[in-house]
C-alpha cells in the first residue's frame, strides 16, 4: 500500500492523497516549493522543496555548500588592516 500524503495550500490542510497524486500535483505546479507536506513516519511537516525527488528539479532550492560559502564569502571581504 502506498503512503498517504497531506499538504497545505495557504492555510488549508489537504489530503490524504497517494504518492502518485502528490507527485502529479508537484509536476503540474499545484504543489509549490513553499507548500508544506507530511506523511506518516515524518517527524514534522516539511516544505515540499526539502523532500528529495518530490518536485521537479527546477523548483527545488539548492542546498548551499557551507564550506564553499565560507570560503567565497571570506574571499570577498577586504583584508583587515
mmCIF file of the N, C-alpha and C atoms, coordinates in Angstrom:
data_MODEL
# 
_entry.id   MODEL 
# 
loop_
_atom_site.group_PDB 
_atom_site.id 
_atom_site.type_symbol 
_atom_site.label_atom_id 
_atom_site.label_alt_id 
_atom_site.label_comp_id 
_atom_site.label_asym_id 
_atom_site.label_entity_id 
_atom_site.label_seq_id 
_atom_site.pdbx_PDB_ins_code 
_atom_site.Cartn_x 
_atom_site.Cartn_y 
_atom_site.Cartn_z 
_atom_site.occupancy 
_atom_site.B_iso_or_equiv 
_atom_site.pdbx_formal_charge 
_atom_site.auth_seq_id 
_atom_site.auth_comp_id 
_atom_site.auth_asym_id 
_atom_site.auth_atom_id 
_atom_site.pdbx_PDB_model_num 
ATOM 1   N N  . UNK A 1 1  ? 0.845  -1.184 0.000   1.00 0.00 ? 1  UNK A N  1 
ATOM 2   C CA . UNK A 1 1  ? 0.000  0.000  0.000   1.00 0.00 ? 1  UNK A CA 1 
ATOM 3   C C  . UNK A 1 1  ? 0.888  1.245  0.000   1.00 0.00 ? 1  UNK A C  1 
ATOM 4   N N  . UNK A 1 2  ? 0.548  2.227  -0.815  1.00 0.00 ? 2  UNK A N  1 
ATOM 5   C CA . UNK A 1 2  ? 1.381  3.425  -0.885  1.00 0.00 ? 2  UNK A CA 1 
ATOM 6   C C  . UNK A 1 2  ? 1.082  4.353  0.287   1.00 0.00 ? 2  UNK A C  1 
ATOM 7   N N  . UNK A 1 3  ? 2.078  5.164  0.603   1.00 0.00 ? 3  UNK A N  1 
ATOM 8   C CA . UNK A 1 3  ? 1.923  6.133  1.688   1.00 0.00 ? 3  UNK A CA 1 
ATOM 9   C C  . UNK A 1 3  ? 0.909  7.190  1.308   1.00 0.00 ? 3  UNK A C  1 
ATOM 10  N N  . UNK A 1 4  ? 0.198  7.682  2.302   1.00 0.00 ? 4  UNK A N  1 
ATOM 11  C CA . UNK A 1 4  ? -0.752 8.779  2.107   1.00 0.00 ? 4  UNK A CA 1 
ATOM 12  C C  . UNK A 1 4  ? -0.072 10.075 2.509   1.00 0.00 ? 4  UNK A C  1 
ATOM 13  N N  . UNK A 1 5  ? -0.140 11.069 1.642   1.00 0.00 ? 5  UNK A N  1 
ATOM 14  C CA . UNK A 1 5  ? 0.458  12.373 1.867   1.00 0.00 ? 5  UNK A CA 1 
ATOM 15  C C  . UNK A 1 5  ? -0.603 13.397 2.192   1.00 0.00 ? 5  UNK A C  1 
ATOM 16  N N  . UNK A 1 6  ? -0.229 14.366 2.991   1.00 0.00 ? 6  UNK A N  1 
ATOM 17  C CA . UNK A 1 6  ? -1.056 15.531 3.290   1.00 0.00 ? 6  UNK A CA 1 
ATOM 18  C C  . UNK A 1 6  ? -0.234 16.741 2.868   1.00 0.00 ? 6  UNK A C  1 
ATOM 19  N N  . UNK A 1 7  ? -0.906 17.814 2.488   1.00 0.00 ? 7  UNK A N  1 
ATOM 20  C CA . UNK A 1 7  ? -0.183 19.013 2.051   1.00 0.00 ? 7  UNK A CA 1 
ATOM 21  C C  . UNK A 1 7  ? -1.001 20.254 2.384   1.00 0.00 ? 7  UNK A C  1 
ATOM 22  N N  . UNK A 1 8  ? -0.349 21.399 2.342   1.00 0.00 ? 8  UNK A N  1 
ATOM 23  C CA . UNK A 1 8  ? -1.026 22.652 2.631   1.00 0.00 ? 8  UNK A CA 1 
ATOM 24  C C  . UNK A 1 8  ? -1.097 23.517 1.378   1.00 0.00 ? 8  UNK A C  1 
ATOM 25  N N  . UNK A 1 9  ? -2.163 24.274 1.300   1.00 0.00 ? 9  UNK A N  1 
ATOM 26  C CA . UNK A 1 9  ? -2.332 25.324 0.295   1.00 0.00 ? 9  UNK A CA 1 
ATOM 27  C C  . UNK A 1 9  ? -2.873 26.505 1.075   1.00 0.00 ? 9  UNK A C  1 
ATOM 28  N N  . UNK A 1 10 ? -2.046 27.547 1.216   1.00 0.00 ? 10 UNK A N  1 
ATOM 29  C CA . UNK A 1 10 ? -2.452 28.664 2.064   1.00 0.00 ? 10 UNK A CA 1 
ATOM 30  C C  . UNK A 1 10 ? -2.570 28.180 3.499   1.00 0.00 ? 10 UNK A C  1 
ATOM 31  N N  . UNK A 1 11 ? -3.694 28.420 4.113   1.00 0.00 ? 11 UNK A N  1 
ATOM 32  C CA . UNK A 1 11 ? -3.930 27.981 5.498   1.00 0.00 ? 11 UNK A CA 1 
ATOM 33  C C  . UNK A 1 11 ? -4.726 26.689 5.571   1.00 0.00 ? 11 UNK A C  1 
ATOM 34  N N  . UNK A 1 12 ? -4.904 26.022 4.449   1.00 0.00 ? 12 UNK A N  1 
ATOM 35  C CA . UNK A 1 12 ? -5.744 24.833 4.387   1.00 0.00 ? 12 UNK A CA 1 
ATOM 36  C C  . UNK A 1 12 ? -4.909 23.567 4.285   1.00 0.00 ? 12 UNK A C  1 
ATOM 37  N N  . UNK A 1 13 ? -5.222 22.585 5.130   1.00 0.00 ? 13 UNK A N  1 
ATOM 38  C CA . UNK A 1 13 ? -4.582 21.272 5.032   1.00 0.00 ? 13 UNK A CA 1 
ATOM 39  C C  . UNK A 1 13 ? -5.436 20.392 4.150   1.00 0.00 ? 13 UNK A C  1 
ATOM 40  N N  . UNK A 1 14 ? -4.785 19.720 3.209   1.00 0.00 ? 14 UNK A N  1 
ATOM 41  C CA . UNK A 1 14 ? -5.487 18.876 2.245   1.00 0.00 ? 14 UNK A CA 1 
ATOM 42  C C  . UNK A 1 14 ? -4.918 17.465 2.280   1.00 0.00 ? 14 UNK A C  1 
ATOM 43  N N  . UNK A 1 15 ? -5.689 16.516 1.823   1.00 0.00 ? 15 UNK A N  1 
ATOM 44  C CA . UNK A 1 15 ? -5.272 15.130 1.783   1.00 0.00 ? 15 UNK A CA 1 
ATOM 45  C C  . UNK A 1 15 ? -6.228 14.287 2.590   1.00 0.00 ? 15 UNK A C  1 
ATOM 46  N N  . UNK A 1 16 ? -5.993 13.022 2.644   1.00 0.00 ? 16 UNK A N  1 
ATOM 47  C CA . UNK A 1 16 ? -4.803 12.334 2.121   1.00 0.00 ? 16 UNK A CA 1 
ATOM 48  C C  . UNK A 1 16 ? -4.874 12.113 0.613   1.00 0.00 ? 16 UNK A C  1 
ATOM 49  N N  . UNK A 1 17 ? -3.678 12.080 0.016   1.00 0.00 ? 17 UNK A N  1 
ATOM 50  C CA . UNK A 1 17 ? -3.535 11.736 -1.397  1.00 0.00 ? 17 UNK A CA 1 
ATOM 51  C C  . UNK A 1 17 ? -2.433 10.683 -1.504  1.00 0.00 ? 17 UNK A C  1 
ATOM 52  N N  . UNK A 1 18 ? -2.478 9.938  -2.574  1.00 0.00 ? 18 UNK A N  1 
ATOM 53  C CA . UNK A 1 18 ? -1.454 8.912  -2.797  1.00 0.00 ? 18 UNK A CA 1 
ATOM 54  C C  . UNK A 1 18 ? -0.143 9.574  -3.195  1.00 0.00 ? 18 UNK A C  1 
ATOM 55  N N  . UNK A 1 19 ? 0.922  8.811  -3.145  1.00 0.00 ? 19 UNK A N  1 
ATOM 56  C CA . UNK A 1 19 ? 2.222  9.327  -3.589  1.00 0.00 ? 19 UNK A CA 1 
ATOM 57  C C  . UNK A 1 19 ? 2.161  9.709  -5.062  1.00 0.00 ? 19 UNK A C  1 
ATOM 58  N N  . UNK A 1 20 ? 1.471  8.919  -5.856  1.00 0.00 ? 20 UNK A N  1 
ATOM 59  C CA . UNK A 1 20 ? 1.309  9.242  -7.274  1.00 0.00 ? 20 UNK A CA 1 
ATOM 60  C C  . UNK A 1 20 ? 0.616  10.600 -7.442  1.00 0.00 ? 20 UNK A C  1 
ATOM 61  N N  . UNK A 1 21 ? -0.419 10.854 -6.651  1.00 0.00 ? 21 UNK A N  1 
ATOM 62  C CA . UNK A 1 21 ? -1.152 12.116 -6.750  1.00 0.00 ? 21 UNK A CA 1 
ATOM 63  C C  . UNK A 1 21 ? -0.311 13.297 -6.282  1.00 0.00 ? 21 UNK A C  1 
ATOM 64  N N  . UNK A 1 22 ? 0.446  13.152 -5.200  1.00 0.00 ? 22 UNK A N  1 
ATOM 65  C CA . UNK A 1 22 ? 1.266  14.268 -4.715  1.00 0.00 ? 22 UNK A CA 1 
ATOM 66  C C  . UNK A 1 22 ? 2.340  14.617 -5.747  1.00 0.00 ? 22 UNK A C  1 
ATOM 67  N N  . UNK A 1 23 ? 2.873  13.609 -6.415  1.00 0.00 ? 23 UNK A N  1 
ATOM 68  C CA . UNK A 1 23 ? 3.867  13.860 -7.466  1.00 0.00 ? 23 UNK A CA 1 
ATOM 69  C C  . UNK A 1 23 ? 3.219  14.534 -8.681  1.00 0.00 ? 23 UNK A C  1 
ATOM 70  N N  . UNK A 1 24 ? 1.982  14.144 -9.008  1.00 0.00 ? 24 UNK A N  1 
ATOM 71  C CA . UNK A 1 24 ? 1.263  14.775 -10.110 1.00 0.00 ? 24 UNK A CA 1 
ATOM 72  C C  . UNK A 1 24 ? 1.001  16.243 -9.779  1.00 0.00 ? 24 UNK A C  1 
ATOM 73  N N  . UNK A 1 25 ? 0.611  16.527 -8.542  1.00 0.00 ? 25 UNK A N  1 
ATOM 74  C CA . UNK A 1 25 ? 0.396  17.909 -8.115  1.00 0.00 ? 25 UNK A CA 1 
ATOM 75  C C  . UNK A 1 25 ? 1.686  18.722 -8.218  1.00 0.00 ? 25 UNK A C  1 
ATOM 76  N N  . UNK A 1 26 ? 2.793  18.112 -7.827  1.00 0.00 ? 26 UNK A N  1 
ATOM 77  C CA . UNK A 1 26 ? 4.089  18.795 -7.886  1.00 0.00 ? 26 UNK A CA 1 
ATOM 78  C C  . UNK A 1 26 ? 4.496  19.059 -9.330  1.00 0.00 ? 26 UNK A C  1 
ATOM 79  N N  . UNK A 1 27 ? 4.371  18.070 -10.170 1.00 0.00 ? 27 UNK A N  1 
ATOM 80  C CA . UNK A 1 27 ? 4.746  18.215 -11.581 1.00 0.00 ? 27 UNK A CA 1 
ATOM 81  C C  . UNK A 1 27 ? 3.857  19.224 -12.284 1.00 0.00 ? 27 UNK A C  1 
ATOM 82  N N  . UNK A 1 28 ? 2.571  19.248 -11.929 1.00 0.00 ? 28 UNK A N  1 
ATOM 83  C CA . UNK A 1 28 ? 1.619  20.159 -12.553 1.00 0.00 ? 28 UNK A CA 1 
ATOM 84  C C  . UNK A 1 28 ? 1.667  21.576 -12.015 1.00 0.00 ? 28 UNK A C  1 
ATOM 85  N N  . UNK A 1 29 ? 2.466  21.804 -10.973 1.00 0.00 ? 29 UNK A N  1 
ATOM 86  C CA . UNK A 1 29 ? 2.599  23.145 -10.430 1.00 0.00 ? 29 UNK A CA 1 
ATOM 87  C C  . UNK A 1 29 ? 1.587  23.503 -9.353  1.00 0.00 ? 29 UNK A C  1 
ATOM 88  N N  . UNK A 1 30 ? 0.660  22.593 -9.036  1.00 0.00 ? 30 UNK A N  1 
ATOM 89  C CA . UNK A 1 30 ? -0.306 22.880 -7.974  1.00 0.00 ? 30 UNK A CA 1 
ATOM 90  C C  . UNK A 1 30 ? 0.327  22.797 -6.592  1.00 0.00 ? 30 UNK A C  1 
ATOM 91  N N  . UNK A 1 31 ? 1.392  22.026 -6.456  1.00 0.00 ? 31 UNK A N  1 
ATOM 92  C CA . UNK A 1 31 ? 2.149  21.951 -5.210  1.00 0.00 ? 31 UNK A CA 1 
ATOM 93  C C  . UNK A 1 31 ? 3.399  22.789 -5.407  1.00 0.00 ? 31 UNK A C  1 
ATOM 94  N N  . UNK A 1 32 ? 3.531  23.832 -4.625  1.00 0.00 ? 32 UNK A N  1 
ATOM 95  C CA . UNK A 1 32 ? 4.646  24.763 -4.745  1.00 0.00 ? 32 UNK A CA 1 
ATOM 96  C C  . UNK A 1 32 ? 5.769  24.400 -3.783  1.00 0.00 ? 32 UNK A C  1 
ATOM 97  N N  . UNK A 1 33 ? 6.951  24.907 -4.050  1.00 0.00 ? 33 UNK A N  1 
ATOM 98  C CA . UNK A 1 33 ? 8.128  24.633 -3.228  1.00 0.00 ? 33 UNK A CA 1 
ATOM 99  C C  . UNK A 1 33 ? 7.912  25.037 -1.774  1.00 0.00 ? 33 UNK A C  1 
ATOM 100 N N  . UNK A 1 34 ? 7.146  26.092 -1.543  1.00 0.00 ? 34 UNK A N  1 
ATOM 101 C CA . UNK A 1 34 ? 6.930  26.591 -0.177  1.00 0.00 ? 34 UNK A CA 1 
ATOM 102 C C  . UNK A 1 34 ? 5.733  25.976 0.522   1.00 0.00 ? 34 UNK A C  1 
ATOM 103 N N  . UNK A 1 35 ? 4.977  25.119 -0.156  1.00 0.00 ? 35 UNK A N  1 
ATOM 104 C CA . UNK A 1 35 ? 3.878  24.395 0.490   1.00 0.00 ? 35 UNK A CA 1 
ATOM 105 C C  . UNK A 1 35 ? 4.469  23.335 1.404   1.00 0.00 ? 35 UNK A C  1 
ATOM 106 N N  . UNK A 1 36 ? 3.757  23.030 2.473   1.00 0.00 ? 36 UNK A N  1 
ATOM 107 C CA . UNK A 1 36 ? 4.226  22.018 3.410   1.00 0.00 ? 36 UNK A CA 1 
ATOM 108 C C  . UNK A 1 36 ? 3.587  20.677 3.110   1.00 0.00 ? 36 UNK A C  1 
ATOM 109 N N  . UNK A 1 37 ? 4.340  19.598 3.352   1.00 0.00 ? 37 UNK A N  1 
ATOM 110 C CA . UNK A 1 37 ? 3.857  18.235 3.138   1.00 0.00 ? 37 UNK A CA 1 
ATOM 111 C C  . UNK A 1 37 ? 4.182  17.390 4.362   1.00 0.00 ? 37 UNK A C  1 
ATOM 112 N N  . UNK A 1 38 ? 3.412  16.314 4.513   1.00 0.00 ? 38 UNK A N  1 
ATOM 113 C CA . UNK A 1 38 ? 3.637  15.395 5.620   1.00 0.00 ? 38 UNK A CA 1 
ATOM 114 C C  . UNK A 1 38 ? 3.069  14.030 5.258   1.00 0.00 ? 38 UNK A C  1 
ATOM 115 N N  . UNK A 1 39 ? 3.742  12.989 5.729   1.00 0.00 ? 39 UNK A N  1 
ATOM 116 C CA . UNK A 1 39 ? 3.218  11.630 5.653   1.00 0.00 ? 39 UNK A CA 1 
ATOM 117 C C  . UNK A 1 39 ? 3.640  10.898 6.916   1.00 0.00 ? 39 UNK A C  1 
ATOM 118 N N  . UNK A 1 40 ? 2.970  9.798  7.195   1.00 0.00 ? 40 UNK A N  1 
ATOM 119 C CA . UNK A 1 40 ? 3.272  9.010  8.377   1.00 0.00 ? 40 UNK A CA 1 
ATOM 120 C C  . UNK A 1 40 ? 4.747  8.632  8.373   1.00 0.00 ? 40 UNK A C  1 
ATOM 121 N N  . UNK A 1 41 ? 5.393  8.794  9.519   1.00 0.00 ? 41 UNK A N  1 
ATOM 122 C CA . UNK A 1 41 ? 6.804  8.486  9.644   1.00 0.00 ? 41 UNK A CA 1 
ATOM 123 C C  . UNK A 1 41 ? 7.682  9.727  9.660   1.00 0.00 ? 41 UNK A C  1 
ATOM 124 N N  . UNK A 1 42 ? 7.133  10.850 9.172   1.00 0.00 ? 42 UNK A N  1 
ATOM 125 C CA . UNK A 1 42 ? 7.881  12.108 9.222   1.00 0.00 ? 42 UNK A CA 1 
ATOM 126 C C  . UNK A 1 42 ? 7.673  12.717 10.602  1.00 0.00 ? 42 UNK A C  1 
ATOM 127 N N  . UNK A 1 43 ? 8.706  13.279 11.168  1.00 0.00 ? 43 UNK A N  1 
ATOM 128 C CA . UNK A 1 43 ? 8.596  13.880 12.489  1.00 0.00 ? 43 UNK A CA 1 
ATOM 129 C C  . UNK A 1 43 ? 7.725  15.121 12.509  1.00 0.00 ? 43 UNK A C  1 
ATOM 130 N N  . UNK A 1 44 ? 7.778  15.894 11.422  1.00 0.00 ? 44 UNK A N  1 
ATOM 131 C CA . UNK A 1 44 ? 7.005  17.135 11.355  1.00 0.00 ? 44 UNK A CA 1 
ATOM 132 C C  . UNK A 1 44 ? 6.747  17.494 9.901   1.00 0.00 ? 44 UNK A C  1 
ATOM 133 N N  . UNK A 1 45 ? 5.900  18.471 9.680   1.00 0.00 ? 45 UNK A N  1 
ATOM 134 C CA . UNK A 1 45 ? 5.630  18.971 8.340   1.00 0.00 ? 45 UNK A CA 1 
ATOM 135 C C  . UNK A 1 45 ? 6.914  19.587 7.781   1.00 0.00 ? 45 UNK A C  1 
ATOM 136 N N  . UNK A 1 46 ? 7.113  19.460 6.475   1.00 0.00 ? 46 UNK A N  1 
ATOM 137 C CA . UNK A 1 46 ? 8.319  19.991 5.838   1.00 0.00 ? 46 UNK A CA 1 
ATOM 138 C C  . UNK A 1 46 ? 7.934  20.697 4.544   1.00 0.00 ? 46 UNK A C  1 
ATOM 139 N N  . UNK A 1 47 ? 8.720  21.694 4.171   1.00 0.00 ? 47 UNK A N  1 
ATOM 140 C CA . UNK A 1 47 ? 8.482  22.360 2.889   1.00 0.00 ? 47 UNK A CA 1 
ATOM 141 C C  . UNK A 1 47 ? 8.714  21.345 1.773   1.00 0.00 ? 47 UNK A C  1 
ATOM 142 N N  . UNK A 1 48 ? 7.880  21.431 0.758   1.00 0.00 ? 48 UNK A N  1 
ATOM 143 C CA . UNK A 1 48 ? 7.946  20.476 -0.352  1.00 0.00 ? 48 UNK A CA 1 
ATOM 144 C C  . UNK A 1 48 ? 9.319  20.463 -1.010  1.00 0.00 ? 48 UNK A C  1 
ATOM 145 N N  . UNK A 1 49 ? 9.996  21.614 -1.046  1.00 0.00 ? 49 UNK A N  1 
ATOM 146 C CA . UNK A 1 49 ? 11.295 21.655 -1.719  1.00 0.00 ? 49 UNK A CA 1 
ATOM 147 C C  . UNK A 1 49 ? 12.400 20.972 -0.929  1.00 0.00 ? 49 UNK A C  1 
ATOM 148 N N  . UNK A 1 50 ? 12.110 20.517 0.283   1.00 0.00 ? 50 UNK A N  1 
ATOM 149 C CA . UNK A 1 50 ? 13.124 19.797 1.057   1.00 0.00 ? 50 UNK A CA 1 
ATOM 150 C C  . UNK A 1 50 ? 12.977 18.285 0.944   1.00 0.00 ? 50 UNK A C  1 
ATOM 151 N N  . UNK A 1 51 ? 11.931 17.824 0.269   1.00 0.00 ? 51 UNK A N  1 
ATOM 152 C CA . UNK A 1 51 ? 11.703 16.385 0.095   1.00 0.00 ? 51 UNK A CA 1 
ATOM 153 C C  . UNK A 1 51 ? 12.358 15.947 -1.207  1.00 0.00 ? 51 UNK A C  1 
ATOM 154 N N  . UNK A 1 52 ? 13.406 15.179 -1.083  1.00 0.00 ? 52 UNK A N  1 
ATOM 155 C CA . UNK A 1 52 ? 14.185 14.731 -2.242  1.00 0.00 ? 52 UNK A CA 1 
ATOM 156 C C  . UNK A 1 52 ? 13.293 14.023 -3.260  1.00 0.00 ? 52 UNK A C  1 
ATOM 157 N N  . UNK A 1 53 ? 13.343 14.490 -4.503  1.00 0.00 ? 53 UNK A N  1 
ATOM 158 C CA . UNK A 1 53 ? 12.637 13.847 -5.598  1.00 0.00 ? 53 UNK A CA 1 
ATOM 159 C C  . UNK A 1 53 ? 11.168 14.188 -5.713  1.00 0.00 ? 53 UNK A C  1 
ATOM 160 N N  . UNK A 1 54 ? 10.631 15.013 -4.831  1.00 0.00 ? 54 UNK A N  1 
ATOM 161 C CA . UNK A 1 54 ? 9.203  15.321 -4.886  1.00 0.00 ? 54 UNK A CA 1 
ATOM 162 C C  . UNK A 1 54 ? 8.883  16.340 -5.974  1.00 0.00 ? 54 UNK A C  1 
ATOM 163 N N  . UNK A 1 55 ? 9.625  17.424 -6.023  1.00 0.00 ? 55 UNK A N  1 
ATOM 164 C CA . UNK A 1 55 ? 9.375  18.483 -7.003  1.00 0.00 ? 55 UNK A CA 1 
ATOM 165 C C  . UNK A 1 55 ? 10.293 18.339 -8.208  1.00 0.00 ? 55 UNK A C  1 
ATOM 166 N N  . UNK A 1 56 ? 9.867  18.872 -9.347  1.00 0.00 ? 56 UNK A N  1 
ATOM 167 C CA . UNK A 1 56 ? 10.790 18.904 -10.485 1.00 0.00 ? 56 UNK A CA 1 
ATOM 168 C C  . UNK A 1 56 ? 12.052 19.653 -10.065 1.00 0.00 ? 56 UNK A C  1 
ATOM 169 N N  . UNK A 1 57 ? 13.198 19.288 -10.581 1.00 0.00 ? 57 UNK A N  1 
ATOM 170 C CA . UNK A 1 57 ? 14.466 19.837 -10.109 1.00 0.00 ? 57 UNK A CA 1 
ATOM 171 C C  . UNK A 1 57 ? 14.543 21.354 -10.191 1.00 0.00 ? 57 UNK A C  1 
ATOM 172 N N  . UNK A 1 58 ? 13.879 21.994 -11.132 1.00 0.00 ? 58 UNK A N  1 
ATOM 173 C CA . UNK A 1 58 ? 13.926 23.455 -11.238 1.00 0.00 ? 58 UNK A CA 1 
ATOM 174 C C  . UNK A 1 58 ? 13.211 24.131 -10.069 1.00 0.00 ? 58 UNK A C  1 
ATOM 175 N N  . UNK A 1 59 ? 12.284 23.447 -9.426  1.00 0.00 ? 59 UNK A N  1 
ATOM 176 C CA . UNK A 1 59 ? 11.508 24.040 -8.334  1.00 0.00 ? 59 UNK A CA 1 
ATOM 177 C C  . UNK A 1 59 ? 12.182 23.873 -6.980  1.00 0.00 ? 59 UNK A C  1 
ATOM 178 N N  . UNK A 1 60 ? 13.143 22.981 -6.887  1.00 0.00 ? 60 UNK A N  1 
ATOM 179 C CA . UNK A 1 60 ? 13.818 22.766 -5.601  1.00 0.00 ? 60 UNK A CA 1 
ATOM 180 C C  . UNK A 1 60 ? 14.829 23.862 -5.367  1.00 0.00 ? 60 UNK A C  1 
ATOM 181 N N  . UNK A 1 61 ? 14.976 24.241 -4.119  1.00 0.00 ? 61 UNK A N  1 
ATOM 182 C CA . UNK A 1 61 ? 16.001 25.236 -3.813  1.00 0.00 ? 61 UNK A CA 1 
ATOM 183 C C  . UNK A 1 61 ? 17.315 24.513 -3.577  1.00 0.00 ? 61 UNK A C  1 
ATOM 184 N N  . UNK A 1 62 ? 18.403 25.012 -4.150  1.00 0.00 ? 62 UNK A N  1 
ATOM 185 C CA . UNK A 1 62 ? 19.694 24.336 -3.960  1.00 0.00 ? 62 UNK A CA 1 
ATOM 186 C C  . UNK A 1 62 ? 20.147 24.433 -2.514  1.00 0.00 ? 62 UNK A C  1 
ATOM 187 N N  . UNK A 1 63 ? 20.791 23.406 -2.064  1.00 0.00 ? 63 UNK A N  1 
ATOM 188 C CA . UNK A 1 63 ? 21.344 23.423 -0.716  1.00 0.00 ? 63 UNK A CA 1 
ATOM 189 C C  . UNK A 1 63 ? 22.725 24.053 -0.783  1.00 0.00 ? 63 UNK A C  1 
ATOM 190 N N  . UNK A 1 64 ? 22.967 25.042 0.046   1.00 0.00 ? 64 UNK A N  1 
ATOM 191 C CA . UNK A 1 64 ? 24.273 25.709 -0.030  1.00 0.00 ? 64 UNK A CA 1 
ATOM 192 C C  . UNK A 1 64 ? 25.399 24.805 0.437   1.00 0.00 ? 64 UNK A C  1 
ATOM 193 N N  . UNK A 1 65 ? 26.528 24.955 -0.196  1.00 0.00 ? 65 UNK A N  1 
ATOM 194 C CA . UNK A 1 65 ? 27.741 24.274 0.231   1.00 0.00 ? 65 UNK A CA 1 
ATOM 195 C C  . UNK A 1 65 ? 28.367 25.175 1.280   1.00 0.00 ? 65 UNK A C  1 
ATOM 196 N N  . UNK A 1 66 ? 28.196 24.827 2.526   1.00 0.00 ? 66 UNK A N  1 
ATOM 197 C CA . UNK A 1 66 ? 28.594 25.730 3.603   1.00 0.00 ? 66 UNK A CA 1 
ATOM 198 C C  . UNK A 1 66 ? 30.097 26.006 3.606   1.00 0.00 ? 66 UNK A C  1 
ATOM 199 N N  . UNK A 1 67 ? 30.899 25.011 3.373   1.00 0.00 ? 67 UNK A N  1 
ATOM 200 C CA . UNK A 1 67 ? 32.343 25.247 3.337   1.00 0.00 ? 67 UNK A CA 1 
ATOM 201 C C  . UNK A 1 67 ? 32.682 26.175 2.180   1.00 0.00 ? 67 UNK A C  1 
ATOM 202 N N  . UNK A 1 68 ? 32.097 25.910 1.007   1.00 0.00 ? 68 UNK A N  1 
ATOM 203 C CA . UNK A 1 68 ? 32.350 26.753 -0.149  1.00 0.00 ? 68 UNK A CA 1 
ATOM 204 C C  . UNK A 1 68 ? 31.866 28.169 0.085   1.00 0.00 ? 68 UNK A C  1 
ATOM 205 N N  . UNK A 1 69 ? 30.718 28.312 0.757   1.00 0.00 ? 69 UNK A N  1 
ATOM 206 C CA . UNK A 1 69 ? 30.185 29.642 1.029   1.00 0.00 ? 69 UNK A CA 1 
ATOM 207 C C  . UNK A 1 69 ? 31.125 30.405 1.953   1.00 0.00 ? 69 UNK A C  1 
ATOM 208 N N  . UNK A 1 70 ? 31.619 29.766 2.976   1.00 0.00 ? 70 UNK A N  1 
ATOM 209 C CA . UNK A 1 70 ? 32.538 30.452 3.885   1.00 0.00 ? 70 UNK A CA 1 
ATOM 210 C C  . UNK A 1 70 ? 33.780 30.910 3.140   1.00 0.00 ? 70 UNK A C  1 
ATOM 211 N N  . UNK A 1 71 ? 34.290 30.054 2.286   1.00 0.00 ? 71 UNK A N  1 
ATOM 212 C CA . UNK A 1 71 ? 35.488 30.424 1.543   1.00 0.00 ? 71 UNK A CA 1 
ATOM 213 C C  . UNK A 1 71 ? 35.191 31.576 0.601   1.00 0.00 ? 71 UNK A C  1 
ATOM 214 N N  . UNK A 1 72 ? 34.097 31.469 -0.186  1.00 0.00 ? 72 UNK A N  1 
ATOM 215 C CA . UNK A 1 72 ? 33.761 32.524 -1.138  1.00 0.00 ? 72 UNK A CA 1 
ATOM 216 C C  . UNK A 1 72 ? 33.448 33.826 -0.413  1.00 0.00 ? 72 UNK A C  1 
ATOM 217 N N  . UNK A 1 73 ? 32.689 33.754 0.681   1.00 0.00 ? 73 UNK A N  1 
ATOM 218 C CA . UNK A 1 73 ? 32.313 34.970 1.405   1.00 0.00 ? 73 UNK A CA 1 
ATOM 219 C C  . UNK A 1 73 ? 33.538 35.635 2.011   1.00 0.00 ? 73 UNK A C  1 
ATOM 220 N N  . UNK A 1 74 ? 34.422 34.850 2.601   1.00 0.00 ? 74 UNK A N  1 
ATOM 221 C CA . UNK A 1 74 ? 35.604 35.453 3.221   1.00 0.00 ? 74 UNK A CA 1 
ATOM 222 C C  . UNK A 1 74 ? 36.564 35.988 2.168   1.00 0.00 ? 74 UNK A C  1 
ATOM 223 N N  . UNK A 1 75 ? 36.564 35.383 0.971   1.00 0.00 ? 75 UNK A N  1 
ATOM 224 C CA . UNK A 1 75 ? 37.457 35.853 -0.083  1.00 0.00 ? 75 UNK A CA 1 
ATOM 225 C C  . UNK A 1 75 ? 37.003 37.203 -0.628  1.00 0.00 ? 75 UNK A C  1 
ATOM 226 N N  . UNK A 1 76 ? 35.724 37.534 -0.471  1.00 0.00 ? 76 UNK A N  1 
ATOM 227 C CA . UNK A 1 76 ? 35.208 38.812 -0.972  1.00 0.00 ? 76 UNK A CA 1 
ATOM 228 C C  . UNK A 1 76 ? 35.423 39.949 0.019   1.00 0.00 ? 76 UNK A C  1 
ATOM 229 N N  . UNK A 1 77 ? 35.674 39.632 1.238   1.00 0.00 ? 77 UNK A N  1 
ATOM 230 C CA . UNK A 1 77 ? 35.847 40.678 2.235   1.00 0.00 ? 77 UNK A CA 1 
ATOM 231 C C  . UNK A 1 77 ? 37.190 41.364 2.056   1.00 0.00 ? 77 UNK A C  1 
ATOM 232 N N  . UNK A 1 78 ? 37.231 42.663 2.292   1.00 0.00 ? 78 UNK A N  1 
ATOM 233 C CA . UNK A 1 78 ? 38.533 43.333 2.204   1.00 0.00 ? 78 UNK A CA 1 
ATOM 234 C C  . UNK A 1 78 ? 39.443 42.879 3.329   1.00 0.00 ? 78 UNK A C  1 
ATOM 235 N N  . UNK A 1 79 ? 40.730 42.868 3.092   1.00 0.00 ? 79 UNK A N  1 
ATOM 236 C CA . UNK A 1 79 ? 41.662 42.428 4.137   1.00 0.00 ? 79 UNK A CA 1 
ATOM 237 C C  . UNK A 1 79 ? 41.585 43.367 5.345   1.00 0.00 ? 79 UNK A C  1 
ATOM 238 N N  . UNK A 1 80 ? 41.781 42.802 6.518   1.00 0.00 ? 80 UNK A N  1 
ATOM 239 C CA . UNK A 1 80 ? 41.779 43.602 7.750   1.00 0.00 ? 80 UNK A CA 1 
ATOM 240 C C  . UNK A 1 80 ? 43.065 44.395 7.845   1.00 0.00 ? 80 UNK A C  1 
ATOM 241 N N  . UNK A 1 81 ? 42.952 45.601 8.335   1.00 0.00 ? 81 UNK A N  1 
ATOM 242 C CA . UNK A 1 81 ? 44.145 46.462 8.486   1.00 0.00 ? 81 UNK A CA 1 
ATOM 243 C C  . UNK A 1 81 ? 44.735 46.318 9.871   1.00 0.00 ? 81 UNK A C  1 
# 
